[in-house]
């Protein structure tokens, strides 16, 4: 599946391959230490954020791309 932005599709493919390899070869065998794909994910995430802004895709109310704005720090 392609990414939201054409420029991000290759980064998505690289991240997906890294994650799938780590998941199958490490995580499922009990080794959950480390984050070998973290840098790839960050590069992909930045690319997607840029593509969303360029395409004016509304993302209000979505929290998957970072901390929510407008939530109070004291929720008691």
DSSP file (Angstrom, degrees, kcal/mol; ACC not computed):
  #  RESIDUE AA STRUCTURE BP1 BP2  ACC     N-H-->O    O-->H-N    N-H-->O    O-->H-N    TCO  KAPPA ALPHA  PHI   PSI    X-CA   Y-CA   Z-CA
    1    1 A X              0   0    0      0, 0.0     2,-0.1     0, 0.0    11,-0.0   0.000 360.0 360.0 360.0 137.3    0.0    0.0    0.0
    2    2 A X        -     0   0    0      1,-0.1     2,-0.1     2,-0.1     4,-0.1  -0.326 360.0-109.5 -76.7 163.2    1.3    3.5   -0.9
    3    3 A X        -     0   0    0      2,-0.3     6,-0.1     3,-0.1    -1,-0.1  -0.333  33.7 -98.2 -85.6 172.3    1.7    6.2    1.7
    4    4 A X  S    S+     0   0    0      1,-0.1     2,-0.4    -2,-0.1    -1,-0.1   0.784 114.6  42.8 -62.3 -27.9   -0.4    9.4    1.9
    5    5 A X  S >> S-     0   0    0      1,-0.1     3,-1.8    50,-0.0     4,-0.7  -0.975  80.1-135.9-121.9 135.4    2.3   11.2    0.0
    6    6 A X  G >4 S+     0   0    0     -2,-0.4     3,-1.1     1,-0.3     4,-0.5   0.874 107.2  57.7 -55.1 -38.5    4.1    9.8   -3.0
    7    7 A X  G 34 S+     0   0    0      1,-0.2     4,-0.4     2,-0.1    -1,-0.3   0.707 105.6  51.9 -65.5 -18.6    7.4   11.0   -1.6
    8    8 A X  G <> S+     0   0    0     -3,-1.8     4,-2.5     1,-0.2    -1,-0.2   0.559  83.1  88.5 -94.4 -10.1    6.8    8.9    1.5
    9    9 A X  H <X S+     0   0    0     -3,-1.1     4,-2.3    -4,-0.7    -1,-0.2   0.885  88.9  47.5 -61.4 -41.7    6.1    5.6   -0.1
   10   10 A X  H  > S+     0   0    0     -4,-0.5     4,-2.4     2,-0.2    -1,-0.2   0.903 112.2  50.2 -67.1 -40.3    9.7    4.4   -0.2
   11   11 A X  H  > S+     0   0    0     -4,-0.4     4,-2.6     2,-0.2    -2,-0.2   0.895 110.3  51.2 -62.9 -39.1   10.2    5.4    3.5
   12   12 A X  H  X S+     0   0    0     -4,-2.5     4,-3.1     2,-0.2    -2,-0.2   0.920 109.5  49.8 -62.4 -44.2    7.0    3.5    4.3
   13   13 A X  H  X S+     0   0    0     -4,-2.3     4,-2.4     2,-0.2    -2,-0.2   0.918 111.9  47.9 -61.7 -44.3    8.3    0.4    2.5
   14   14 A X  H  X S+     0   0    0     -4,-2.4     4,-2.3     2,-0.2    -2,-0.2   0.923 114.5  45.8 -62.7 -44.8   11.7    0.6    4.3
   15   15 A X  H  X S+     0   0    0     -4,-2.6     4,-3.2     2,-0.2     5,-0.3   0.934 111.7  51.6 -64.5 -45.6   10.0    1.0    7.7
   16   16 A X  H  X S+     0   0    0     -4,-3.1     4,-2.8     1,-0.2     5,-0.2   0.911 111.3  48.0 -57.7 -43.6    7.5   -1.8    7.0
   17   17 A X  H  X S+     0   0    0     -4,-2.4     4,-2.3    -5,-0.2    -1,-0.2   0.927 113.5  47.1 -63.5 -44.9   10.3   -4.1    6.1
   18   18 A X  H  X S+     0   0    0     -4,-2.3     4,-2.6     2,-0.2    -2,-0.2   0.943 115.2  45.6 -61.9 -48.3   12.3   -3.2    9.2
   19   19 A X  H  X S+     0   0    0     -4,-3.2     4,-3.2     1,-0.2     5,-0.2   0.931 113.0  49.0 -62.9 -46.5    9.4   -3.6   11.5
   20   20 A X  H  X S+     0   0    0     -4,-2.8     4,-2.3    -5,-0.3     5,-0.3   0.891 112.8  48.4 -62.1 -39.5    8.2   -6.9   10.0
   21   21 A X  H  X S+     0   0    0     -4,-2.3     4,-2.9    -5,-0.2     5,-0.4   0.944 114.7  45.0 -64.7 -47.9   11.7   -8.3   10.2
   22   22 A X  H  X>S+     0   0    0     -4,-2.6     4,-2.3    -5,-0.2     5,-1.9   0.919 113.8  50.2 -61.6 -44.3   12.1   -7.2   13.8
   23   23 A X  H  <>S+     0   0    0     -4,-3.2     5,-2.5    -5,-0.2     6,-0.2   0.927 118.6  36.6 -61.2 -47.0    8.6   -8.5   14.7
   24   24 A X  H  <5S+     0   0    0     -4,-2.3    -2,-0.2    -5,-0.2    -1,-0.2   0.896 125.5  36.8 -74.6 -41.7    9.1  -11.9   13.2
   25   25 A X  H  <5S+     0   0    0     -4,-2.9    -3,-0.2    -5,-0.3    -2,-0.2   0.728 135.1  10.3 -88.6 -22.8   12.8  -12.5   14.1
   26   26 A X  T ><>S+     0   0    0     -4,-2.3     5,-2.4    -5,-0.4     3,-1.2   0.736 122.5  46.9-118.8 -63.7   13.0  -10.8   17.5
   27   27 A X  G > <S+     0   0    0     -5,-1.9     3,-2.1     1,-0.3    -3,-0.2   0.903 112.0  49.6 -58.0 -49.2    9.7   -9.9   19.2
   28   28 A X  G 3 <S+     0   0    0     -5,-2.5    -1,-0.3     1,-0.3    -4,-0.1   0.677 109.5  54.9 -66.4 -15.3    7.8  -13.1   18.5
   29   29 A X  G < 5S-     0   0    0     -3,-1.2    -1,-0.3    -6,-0.2    -2,-0.2   0.245 127.9 -96.9-100.0  11.2   10.8  -15.0   19.9
   30   30 A X  T < 5S+     0   0    0     -3,-2.1     2,-1.0     1,-0.2    -3,-0.2   0.428  88.3 121.5  95.0  -1.0   10.7  -13.0   23.2
   31   31 A X      < +     0   0    0     -5,-2.4    -1,-0.2     1,-0.1    -2,-0.2  -0.795  18.8 153.4-100.1  96.5   13.3  -10.4   22.4
   32   32 A X        +     0   0    0     -2,-1.0    -1,-0.1    -5,-0.1     2,-0.1   0.271  32.2 122.6-105.1  10.7   11.5   -7.0   22.7
   33   33 A X        +     0   0    0     -7,-0.1    -2,-0.0    -3,-0.1    -6,-0.0  -0.426  60.6  11.4 -73.8 145.9   14.7   -5.0   23.6
   34   34 A X        -     0   0    0      1,-0.1     2,-0.2    -2,-0.1     0, 0.0   0.103  69.7-112.0  79.8 168.1   15.7   -2.1   21.5
   35   35 A X    >   +     0   0    0      1,-0.1     3,-1.3     2,-0.0     4,-0.3  -0.677  33.6 171.9-139.3  79.2   14.0   -0.2   18.7
   36   36 A X  T 3  S+     0   0    0      1,-0.3     4,-0.2    -2,-0.2     3,-0.1   0.660  80.4  45.0 -68.9 -14.4   15.9   -0.9   15.5
   37   37 A X  T 3> S+     0   0    0      1,-0.1     4,-2.5     2,-0.1    -1,-0.3   0.343  79.8 104.2-110.4   4.8   13.3    0.9   13.3
   38   38 A X  H <> S+     0   0    0     -3,-1.3     4,-2.3     1,-0.2     5,-0.1   0.882  81.4  47.5 -58.0 -44.3   12.8    4.0   15.4
   39   39 A X  H  > S+     0   0    0     -4,-0.3     4,-2.2     2,-0.2    -1,-0.2   0.896 112.1  50.3 -67.1 -39.3   14.8    6.3   13.2
   40   40 A X  H  > S+     0   0    0      1,-0.2     4,-2.5     2,-0.2    -2,-0.2   0.915 110.3  51.0 -62.2 -42.2   13.1    5.0   10.0
   41   41 A X  H  X S+     0   0    0     -4,-2.5     4,-3.0     1,-0.2    -2,-0.2   0.916 108.7  50.8 -62.2 -43.1    9.7    5.6   11.7
   42   42 A X  H  X S+     0   0    0     -4,-2.3     4,-2.3     2,-0.2    -1,-0.2   0.909 111.2  48.2 -62.5 -42.2   10.6    9.2   12.6
   43   43 A X  H  X S+     0   0    0     -4,-2.2     4,-1.9     2,-0.2    -1,-0.2   0.919 114.4  46.3 -63.2 -43.6   11.7   10.0    9.1
   44   44 A X  H  X S+     0   0    0     -4,-2.5     4,-2.5     2,-0.2    -2,-0.2   0.916 111.0  52.4 -64.4 -43.7    8.5    8.4    7.7
   45   45 A X  H  X S+     0   0    0     -4,-3.0     4,-2.5     1,-0.2    -2,-0.2   0.906 109.1  49.2 -60.0 -44.4    6.4   10.2   10.3
   46   46 A X  H  X S+     0   0    0     -4,-2.3     4,-2.2     1,-0.2    -1,-0.2   0.893 110.8  50.9 -62.9 -39.6    7.9   13.6    9.3
   47   47 A X  H  X S+     0   0    0     -4,-1.9     4,-2.3     2,-0.2    -2,-0.2   0.920 111.2  47.6 -63.5 -44.3    7.3   12.9    5.7
   48   48 A X  H  X S+     0   0    0     -4,-2.5     4,-2.5     2,-0.2    -2,-0.2   0.907 110.1  52.4 -64.7 -42.3    3.6   12.0    6.3
   49   49 A X  H  X S+     0   0    0     -4,-2.5     4,-2.0     1,-0.2    -1,-0.2   0.914 110.6  48.1 -60.1 -42.5    3.1   15.1    8.4
   50   50 A X  H  X S+     0   0    0     -4,-2.2     4,-2.6     1,-0.2    -2,-0.2   0.917 111.6  49.7 -63.7 -44.0    4.5   17.3    5.6
   51   51 A X  H  X S+     0   0    0     -4,-2.3     4,-2.0     1,-0.2    -2,-0.2   0.885 109.1  52.3 -63.4 -39.5    2.3   15.5    3.0
   52   52 A X  H  <>S+     0   0    0     -4,-2.5     5,-2.2     2,-0.2     4,-0.4   0.910 111.7  46.3 -63.7 -42.3   -0.8   16.0    5.1
   53   53 A X  H ><5S+     0   0    0     -4,-2.0     3,-1.1     1,-0.2    -2,-0.2   0.926 112.3  50.2 -65.4 -44.1    0.0   19.8    5.5
   54   54 A X  H 3<5S+     0   0    0     -4,-2.6    -2,-0.2     1,-0.3    -1,-0.2   0.837 114.7  43.8 -63.9 -33.2    0.6   20.1    1.7
   55   55 A X  T 3<5S-     0   0    0     -4,-2.0    -1,-0.3    -5,-0.2    -2,-0.2   0.409 106.4-127.4 -92.2   1.9   -2.6   18.4    0.8
   56   56 A X  T < 5 +     0   0    0     -3,-1.1     2,-0.6    -4,-0.4    -3,-0.2   0.889  43.0 173.0  52.3  44.0   -4.6   20.3    3.5
   57   57 A X      < -     0   0    0     -5,-2.2     2,-0.3    -6,-0.1    -1,-0.2  -0.736  33.8-122.8 -82.2 121.3   -6.0   17.1    4.9
   58   58 A X        +     0   0    0     -2,-0.6    -1,-0.0     1,-0.1    -5,-0.0  -0.475  38.3 167.3 -69.5 129.1   -7.9   17.9    8.1
   59   59 A X    >   +     0   0    0     -2,-0.3     3,-2.2     3,-0.1    -1,-0.1   0.209  19.5 144.8-125.6  13.5   -6.6   16.1   11.1
   60   60 A X  T 3  S+     0   0    0      1,-0.3     3,-0.1     3,-0.0    -2,-0.0  -0.276  71.8  21.9 -55.5 135.6   -8.3   17.9   14.0
   61   61 A X  T 3  S+     0   0    0      1,-0.3     2,-0.4     2,-0.0    -1,-0.3   0.311  93.2 120.3  89.9  -9.2   -9.1   15.6   16.8
   62   62 A X    <   -     0   0    0     -3,-2.2    -1,-0.3     1,-0.1     3,-0.2  -0.755  37.3-177.3 -91.6 135.4   -6.6   12.9   15.8
   63   63 A X    >   +     0   0    0     -2,-0.4     3,-1.2     1,-0.1    -1,-0.1   0.375  58.0  94.4-110.1   2.6   -3.9   12.1   18.4
   64   64 A X  T 3  S+     0   0    0      1,-0.3    -1,-0.1     3,-0.0     3,-0.1   0.645  81.3  56.1 -74.9 -12.4   -1.8    9.6   16.6
   65   65 A X  T 3  S-     0   0    0      1,-0.3     2,-0.3    -3,-0.2    -1,-0.3   0.226 122.0 -47.6-105.8  15.4    0.8   12.2   15.4
   66   66 A X  S <  S-     0   0    0     -3,-1.2    -1,-0.3     3,-0.0     3,-0.1  -0.843  87.2 -27.2 146.0 179.3    1.8   13.7   18.7
   67   67 A X        -     0   0    0     -2,-0.3     2,-0.2     1,-0.1    -3,-0.0  -0.289  69.0-105.7 -62.8 144.5    0.5   15.1   21.9
   68   68 A X        -     0   0    0     -5,-0.1     3,-0.5     1,-0.1     2,-0.4  -0.463  27.4-135.7 -71.5 138.8   -3.0   16.6   21.8
   69   69 A X  S    S+     0   0    0      1,-0.2     3,-0.1    -2,-0.2    -1,-0.1  -0.749  85.9  30.6 -90.3 142.9   -3.2   20.3   22.0
   70   70 A X  S    S+     0   0    0     -2,-0.4     2,-0.4     1,-0.3    -1,-0.2   0.285  82.4 125.3  96.1 -11.8   -5.8   21.8   24.3
   71   71 A X        -     0   0    0     -3,-0.5    -1,-0.3     1,-0.1     2,-0.1  -0.655  62.4-121.3 -80.0 136.3   -5.8   19.0   26.8
   72   72 A X        -     0   0    0     -2,-0.4    -1,-0.1     1,-0.1     3,-0.0  -0.447   6.4-135.2 -75.7 150.8   -5.2   20.3   30.3
   73   73 A X  S    S+     0   0    0      1,-0.2     2,-0.8    -2,-0.1    -1,-0.1   0.796  96.7  59.5 -75.2 -28.2   -2.2   19.0   32.2
   74   74 A X        +     0   0    0      1,-0.1    -1,-0.2     2,-0.0    -2,-0.1  -0.878  59.0 170.5-103.1 106.2   -4.3   18.5   35.4
   75   75 A X              0   0    0     -2,-0.8    -1,-0.1     1,-0.2    -2,-0.0   0.150 360.0 360.0-101.9  19.6   -7.1   16.1   34.6
   76   76 A X              0   0    0      0, 0.0    -1,-0.2     0, 0.0    -2,-0.0   0.473 360.0 360.0 -87.3 360.0   -8.3   15.7   38.2
